[in-house]
């Protein structure tokens, strides 16, 4: 399947935007994971 220059640019732009939002989601999930690990460690420390 041959794509025109405009279609290639559009596909590339879509891929870049998907990557951008995926990276934002990864950052949010990493922050949530760090918070949960801290809460778990604090709970484990309280329990002994």
Secondary structure, DSSP 8 states (H G I E B T S, - for coil): ----HHHHHHHHHHHHHHHHHHHHHHHHHHHHHHHHHHHHHHHHHHH-
